[in-house]
């Protein structure tokens, strides 16, 4: 898909990968509708890119419908919906130690927001015979995120829903891609202050991620890898699941020994 003159909605666009995608897509000529829970940041990004910035709580289906309606009123039918917003909270000790609230929020943001987006734009896309869903998943959706069962589980579910979209509606002109990055220098990984110059090897910038995402969109591939090594890890997992699990247990032990926790912002320091 080429983005010139395409109407693109991006959630979670006030910073990080969402903002980087918005800036990169704008260079391709996209008409942008950017959303976030935080109003001033997303409106500032949108104004710089000649788009519109809206407040949206992606856990509320009515909010997503309102965003789509505003996009249609301003630019016309939505050509691409980018469900980028996501959350990761980590866990205390065991894999079931996160609270019910953490699990529910993870489910609502990391999975149901994709469902709400599809409900809002899919009928129009099917009627026109074209449309694109770009869903943020994670390498954790293909592998697993040590220290965050809720994140890993919901990201697996996000990929499962995207598969269903593609299987059910691919013949109707609907394209679907899942973005599956590993570590990116964002607030989620402890780079909220913007200091990315001294980041560890293996951690890419949001701009670098956006560039790889654009290539994936142009090629219309289902899994978009921003980190090529993840393909190898997935292959190893599929070839010998038990060996892969053993390797992940060992990696967890090494991380705890090296940085003292399984918090995401600490574990990224272990990346090489």
PyMOL commands that set and color helices and strands:
alter all, ss='L'
color gray80, all
select helices_A, chain A and resi 16-27+39-48+61-74+100-128+139-142+149-172+187-189+206-219+229-239+241-259+264-270
alter helices_A, ss='H'
color red, helices_A
select strands_A, chain A and resi 7-10+31-36+52-55+80-83+131-136+174-179+223-224
alter strands_A, ss='S'
color yellow, strands_A
deselect
rebuild
show_as cartoon
